[in-house]
């Protein structure tokens, strides 16, 4: 039956909800379920459709021939005035969808009808300080729990059947700028989370909590010089200083407020038993205040999930002076080279370069641009370190006549990146990565700044500008073995949502104009589009139920672009906000 539900206006009663649950199998999510998520098509129980984050599904009933017949079967509204950016990836288990909305809300939805089963609203204090909209990127599932992070930096575990709180833990001090926006992941019974807040001079970290009880298992700071801790038999024990000791790549005491936030969360590869987390910009943005590489900012870290020890790191932008971060997801994949299997991992950085690393040891394999212009570096050396163009670093305010504003330069990409948070996908069929990217530039200059708890800690000013009249966003199919672009799709507005690849030779993606689109994975030909009524900045998923393949995506325009986008924001100012989940399937006779 096709039904359009309008959120709370059509929310089911407690009696109907209980009846609905009584007809479903409600087995808890296990570690095995999570590890096998990519191969089990009847549910989606991890962020990224598998802990590796490939966002690939082996389903193929919806394919290049049948996708034209894909029909919307229900739409669920998050309701109320709490709209803004909706960057969530839904989860599906035993006929129930679990999805987060803006302002730290969680919804449970009957996937057959679109009816609400329960809703949880976090009680947020007035003083939260999210840098880049009031977004949330999704939940983790484990046992009978639905676990997510809030904008006041808490991890909350809810009962999957009722939405009632089972445990709640404070991860950071929101008054100092900490918040949580990433979808946590569960590895070996531990909830693993990063933190947001790099623009406020927080100290980034990755932490592991017992998924069932919420007890802290270990904490690993991502700024060199800070002590890590592990809990053994309930006792807090020192677990080594990140980087060995303070002050090696930071001047003075700046490491104490060094940023390097882990705001996007991480991936995990069971082959090498490592967590992969990216770290954000060093604080402050003004790089002249902190000469040195500023470890472990703007890096990818491999972390032992049992102990929290950093096993290896790869820094994409040492002494970052453009807010290029290094937080983008690192996705494991294998490929053949001369008959030998290479255990690789790839990441597309905000700085405009895509990197292929050996995921066993972090060694650099190759790197290449995935955007049309890079102004700040002429290339990468044999170790993957950028070859800087010194004249294209924002100037030192101390060198100016009044000491208040350094030389302004034009930088490409802009600080919002060649690719920002929006996750790419990898197809096991084509061997290509599908990278949502943007072509934009910025004017950026440095200013003096000092740290004050809870205040913005930038030391820079900027204006973002479009580079082309016809488009900003570009979905690219990139070959990680050659660095070549295979095809591209140009989009007028910036792209800000995730990508899904399927064995149906399809690539799904949404755009700010509101369309869910599907492309031929090999040729890039658009095969399908449907307007959801608000811009899409979430990540689509697919699963099967009762022999039918479904596709779902969250719609709701917002995120960093309208807040930070400068002249680019003018291009999207007419777009309407929203907050809804759309679910599609093929009519029975077409499946």
N, C-alpha and C positions, 0 to 999 in steps of 0.2 A: 504494500500500500504506500502511495506517495503522500507525504504529509509535511506541511510546513509549520513548525512550532515556533512561537514567538517568545521563547524564554520563559520568564516568570509568569507571564500571562497565561501560559499553557502548562505551567509546572504541575506535575502530578501530585496528588495527595499522598500522605504518608501511607494510607491503606493501599492505594494503587502501587506505590513504590514497593511496598513489602510484597505484594502479589507478583510484581514484575521480577523482583530478585528471587522469589521462591521458585520461579520456573527456570532459573539459570544455574549452571554449574559455577560455583564460586571458589574454586581452588585457589590458594595463594600462589603468588609468583615466587619461583625458586631461583637460586643461582644458575641452575641448568637452563631454566627458561630464558634467563637474560643472556647467557652465553650463546644460546641457540636461536636468538631472536630473528636474525636475518633469514634463517632457513625455515622457520615455522611461520607459515603465512596466515594462520588463523588469529593472530594477535599482533600487537605492537607494544612491547614491554620495555623498551630502552630508547633513550634519546639517540637518534641517528639510525634507527632500524637495525640495531646491532651495535655493540660497544666499540667496534672499530670506526663507526661513524660513516660508513660508505653510503648510506641512504640509497641502498639498492634493494629491490624486491624481485624475487624469481617469478612473481605472478605475471601471467601473460594473456589472460582472457581479454583484458583491455589492452589493445595493441594498435599498431598503425592503421589496421583495417577497420577495427571496431570502435575506436575512441570517438569517432564522429557521432556515435549514438549514445554517448555518456549523458545521463540525465541526473539532475538534482532531485534527491528524494526527501531531504529535509534540511531546514536551516534553523539553528538554535541561536537565539539572541542572548548575549550576556546581560542585557537590560540596563535600566537606570541611566544615569548621567556619567558613569565611570567608563568612559570609552578610551580615547587615546590609543597609543600603539599596542597592537596585539601580535606579539612575536612568538607565540607558543607553538610547540609541536604536540598534537594530541597523542594519547596512549589509548589502546583498546585491549580489554581483557574480559573474557566471559560475557560478551554482549554489552559491556559498559565502556563508555569513553570517559577518560579523565583528562581534563584540559584546564589550563590556567588562563585567567584574564588579567587585564591591567589592574593596578592597585592590589596586587597580591590576593587574588580570588581563585578558588578552585571549584569546578563544576563536575558532577557526575551525570552522564547522559545515557539514556537507553538508546543504543545504536539502531534498533529496529524502528523506533518511532520518533526519535528526537526529543522525547520527553525528559524533563529534568528529574533526577532522582534525589540529588541533594546539592547544596551550595555552601561553601565556606568562605567567609570574608575575614581576612586578618584585620585586627584592630590596629591601624597604623597611627603612630603619634604625629603631631603636627610638624615635627622638626626633621623629617626624613630628607635626605639630600641626594636623590638619584641624579646622576649627571646627564642621562640621555633618555629621558621619558620614564614613565611609571610602568615599565614593561615587566613581563615575566616569561621565561622561555620554556616552562614545562615542569612536569613532575617526574619523580622516580617511583617505581612500584616494587614492593618487596613484601612477601608474606601477605598479610591482610592490611598492609599500610600503603597509603599514598603520601609521598614525602616531597615537600617543595620548600623553596626559600622565599623570604619576604623582604620588602624594601626597607624594613628596620633591622635587617641582618639577623634574622632568626631562621633556623630550620624547624619545620613543623611536620609532624607525622599524624595523619588522619586515618581513621578506620575507613576502609574502602566501601563498606556497606552503608555507613551512617554519616560520614563526614565529621564525626566527633574527634576531638584532639586526643591522641594517645600519648605523645610526648612533644616537648618543645624545648629547643636549646638556643641560647644566644651565641652567635658566631663572631660578632664584632660589635663595636660601639657605634650606633648610627649617628651619635652626636659628633663623632670624629670623622664622619664621612663614609663609614662602611655601609654597604647594602648587599643584598643578594638578588641577582637577576637571572643567573644561569639555571638550567635544568641540572640537578644533581645526577650522578650515576651511582649504581650499586655494583661493587666488585667484592666477591668473597664475603658477602654478608655485611660489608661496610658501605655506608653512604659517603661518597667522596664529593666534596664541594670546593669551589673557589670563592673569591670575594670580589666585589666591585668597590670602587672608590679612589682610583688612582689620581683623579683630578683634585683630591683633597689631601694628598700627602699621607695616605694610610700606608701600611706595610702589607704587601700582598702575601697570601699564604694559600696552601692547600691543606684541607683537614679531612680526617676520616672519623666517622662516628659509627658505633654499633647500630645497625639498621633497626633492630628490634627494640632496643632500650634507649637509644640516643646518647649513650655514654661515649665520651671522646676517646678515640683510640690513638691517634697521633696528630701532630700539627707540624707543618713544614713551611717556614717563611721563605718567600721567593726573592728577598733582598739579601744580598751578601752581608754577613756579619751578625745575623739574628739566630738565636738558639732554637733548634727544633726539640720537640719533646715527644715521648712515647709513654703510654700508660701500661704498666705491667702489673697484673694482680691488683689493679686499682690504684697503683702508686705512680705518680708523675716522675719520669726519669729523663734526664738530659740525653739528647739524641744527636748531638753534634751541631756545630754552627754551620749554617748554610755558607758554602764557599770556603770554610776553614777558619777564617778570622775576618774581622771588620777592616775597612779602610784600604783594601787592596785595589779596588777599581772605583772608589768613591773618595772625594776630598773631604776632609774634616768629618763632621757629624751628619752629613747629608744622607748617609745610609739609614739614619734613624727615621726618616720620613720619605723613603725612597720610591714609593709607588709600586710599580710592577704588579698591579692587580691581576688576578686570575679570573676575570669577570665573565669569560665565556664558558667556563667549565672545561671538562676534558674528555678524552677517549681512552680506551684500554685495549691492549692487544694480548690475548692469552698465549700466543706463540712465544713471545719473549717475556711475558708476565710483567709488563710495564704499563703504568699510567702515563699519558702524554697530556701535559698542560701547557698552554701558552701564557706568557706574561705580558702585561701592558707596559705603557710608557713609564720611563723614570720621571720622578717628580723633583723639581718643577720642570716645565717644558723648556725653559731657557737653559740650553746645554752649556753655555759659557760659565754658568755657576758650578758645574759639576764635571770638569775634565776627567776623562777616563771612560772605560767601557760600561761602567755602571751595571755590573752583574747583580741579579739575573734578569734585569729588565729587557723588554723587547726580545724575548727568547722563547724557545721551545724546551721544556724540561721533561726528561724521562724519570719517573719516580717509582720506587719500589712500593707496591700497594700494601705490603705487610708491615713495613717499617717507616715509610715516609722519607727514606733516604733518596737524595738526588743521584741518579746513576750516570746520566750524561746530560749535557745541555748543548744547544746550538743557538747562538745569538744572531738574529737577522739584521738588527740595526744597532750596533754599538754606539754609545753616546748619542742616542736618538735626540734629534733637535727639531723634529717635525710632527711629533705625536703619531708616529707610525705604528706604535704598539708591536706586539709579536704574538698576540693572543689567538690568532686564527687557528682553527682546528687542524690537527695533524692526523691524517687518515692513512691507516695501514693498507698496503696492497702488495701483491707479489707479481713479479714479471720475470720472463726468461731473458737471459743474456748469454749467448753462446752455449745454450743448453743448460746453463746453471740458473737455479731459482734465486732471485734476489729478494730478500725480505726488506722491502722499502716502505717508506711513508712519505706522503706529499702534503705540502701546505702552500696556500696562496696568501702572501703577506700583504698587509696594508701598504707596504712600501713599493708595491708594483712588481716584485719578483716572486716567482713560484719556485719552490725548492723541493728537491727529491733527496731524501736522506736514507741512510742505512738505519733501520729502526732498532737494530741490535746494539749499536754503539754510537749512533748520532753522527757518523761520518758523512760528510758532504759528497753526494754523488753527482748532481748537476743542478744548475739553476738557470732561469731564463725569465725575461719579462713576459707578463701576460696582459699588459696594457700597452697602449700605443706610444706613450711618451713617459720617460722617467728623467727628471731634471737634476736630481740631487746626487746621482751616482752614474758613473760611466759604464759600470758593469760589476761583475763579481770576480774575485780572484780564485785561485785553485782550491782554496779552502771554503769558499762561499762567502767570504767577507766582502762587504761592499767597497768599491773603489770610489771614494768620495770626490765630488767636485766642490772644492772648498768655497768657491765664490757663491755657491748655492746653498749655503747654510745661513739661516737668519743671523744678522749681525749682533755684536756684543754692545749692549747699551753703554757700557763703560767707555766705548770708543766714540760715542756721539758727543756733540758739543755740550748738551745739557745733561747727559747721563741718564735720560729718561726713556729713550726709545732707540733701539738698535736699527741698523739698516734693514729695510723691508725687501724681501726677495719674492720672486714668483717660484712656487714649488709645485711639482707634479709628481705623483698624485697629491690631492689635497689630504688634509689630516684625516678625513673620513675614509680615505684609503682606496687603493685599487680594488680591494675587497675588504669589507668590514665584517661584521659578525655573521652575515648570512651564509649558512653552510652550503658548501658545494657537494656534489655527488660523484661517485665513481661507479661506472658500469663494468661488471665482470664480463660482459659480452663484447663490448667495443674496446675495452682497455683505455677509455678516455675519462678524463675528469670534466665535469660540467660546472663551470665557474661563473657565478654571478658577480659582475664587476661593474665599475663606473669610471668614466672618463671625465675628470674635473681637475681644476687647478686651484691654487690659493695664493693670495698675498699673505705673508706671515712675517711678523717682526717680534723681537724680544723686548721685554720690559723688566725692570727690577722687581723683585718679589721676596717676601720672607714668609716663613711658615707660621700659621696661626690655626690652632685646632678648630676644625669644622668649617674653615673658610677655603674658598677656591685657591689652589696653589699652582698657578699656571706660569706666570711670568712671560706671557706672550699674547699677542693679538693677531687676528686673522680675518680674512674674508674669502669665502669659497666662491668660485666662478665656474660656470659651464664652459666647456671647450668647443662644443659643437652646437649649432642651432637645431639640428634634427634629432639629436639623441644625447643622453648621458649614460644610461644603463646599457651594458653589453653582456649577454649570456654567451660564454665562449666554451667550445669543446676543445680541450687541450690534451695533447698527447704527452704523457709524462716521460716517455722514452726518448723523444726527439725535441721536445720543447716547442713543437709546431702547433699553431692554431688550425683546427680542422674545419670548423665553421663558427659563425657568430650570428646572433640575433640582436638587433639594435632596438633600444626602447627609449622613448622620449624622456620619461622621468627616470630618476635614479632607481636602480634595483636594490631592494632591501629585504627580500625574503629568500628562504631556502629552496633547495632543488631536490627532486626525487627522480631516480632512474629506475627503470623496470626492464624485465626480460621481454616485455612486449615491444621492445625497441622504442621506448618512449622516455622522454624527459619532461617532467612536470615542473612548473614554476609559476608563481603569481607576480603581478606587477602593481605599482601604486595606483594605476588607472583602474584597478579592481578586477582584472581578468585572471582567472586560472587558465593557464595555457599548457598545451602538450605539443612537444616537438618530436620529429623523427630523430632518434639518437644518432643515426649515422649521417644524415644529410642536413639536419637543422630545419627542415621544412615544418612550418606550423601545421598541425593536424587538428587542433581543437582550441576553442576559447569560450569562456563563459564569464559574464560579468557578475560579480558577487555584491556589488553595490557600495563597496568601500575598498580602499587600497589593501593589497595583500602584502604583509611583511612577516608572515608566519611560514612554517615549513610543512609541505604536504606529506601525507602518509597514504599507504594503501594496505588493504588486508582482505581476507575472504571470509565469508560467513554463509552457511547453507548453500555452498557451491557457487556463490556469486562474489565477484570482485568489487570492492568499494574503494573510493578515493575520498579523503577528507582534507580540508584546509581551513585554517582560521583566517578570517577577514577583519580588518580594522586598521586604518591608516594611522601612522604615527612613527615613533622612534626618533632617532637623532636628526634626521634630515630636516624636518620643519623647525626644529629647535636651534640647530647649529649651521644650517645650510647657506646662510648669506644670500647671495644673488640666486643660488640654486633654489632656495626656499620659495622664491617668487614664482618659479615654474610650477610648483605643486600646491600653491596656496588655495586653489579652488577645490582641491580634493576633500571629500567629506570623511569625517571620522566614522568609526563604526565599532562593532564588537559582536561577532557571530562566528559560528562554525557551520560550514557547508559540507554536506555529504552527498556523494554521487555514486551511481552504479549503472550498469547496462540494463536495459529492459530484459526480462527473463528470456525472451525469444532470441535476443542477440548475444547472450552470454555463451 
